[in-house]
Amino acid sequence: MTAPKGLVLDANILLRAVFGQRVRQILEAYEDQANFYAPDICFQDARKYIPDLSTRRRIDVDLALSVLDQISLIVEPVDRSLYEDYQEIARARVLPRDPDDWPVAAVALLLGLPIWTEDQDFFGSGIATWTTDRVELFLRELRTQGKADQYSGSSRSALPSGPS
């Protein structure tokens, strides 16, 4: 079984996917080559902020929430029960910057994946991070690896059932 290939997204990236074009374009362009994950709490946070952001941007709230629902078809929400065992180590990794970011770090540790974020709170955590302006470098490498895997008979693995 090969390791999962993909990224863990934080709530900010989910919101950028809802209100912008670039993040959504990247997700759609690479959804067949990479797995995208976000802690369930990031989807909850995005839902919490969408009404205010929609109002300020003069965008229909229901439309924005619908876009988030569509994004959840590409970005798999990860249930807290799968990553909560990583809470202590994840909190230690993101302290002192923002201990509330621990679920993103926990999912990244659980899956062994880098984080896609614009938030500097993850820098220095020992977890690789990618920003939107650079993430396609990583995703292009996955695409190249995927083509090589086709020739070697390897395949992508699914989300693990839980921490070991």
Sequence and secondary structure as in RCSB ss.txt:
>XXXX:A:sequence
MTAPKGLVLDANILLRAVFGQRVRQILEAYEDQANFYAPDICFQDARKYIPDLSTRRRIDVDLALSVLDQISLIV
EPVDRSLYEDYQEIARARVLPRDPDDWPVAAVALLLGLPIWTEDQDFFGSGIATWTTDRVELFLRELRTQGKADQ
YSGSSRSALPSGPS
>XXXX:A:secstr
     EEEE HHHHHHHHH SHHHHHHHHHTTT EEEEEHHHHHHHHHHHHHHHHHHT  HHHHHHHHHHHTTTE
EEE HHHHGGGHHHHHHHHTTT GGGHHHHHHHHHHT  EE S GGGTTSSS EE TTTHHHHHHHHHHHHHHHH
HHT       SS  
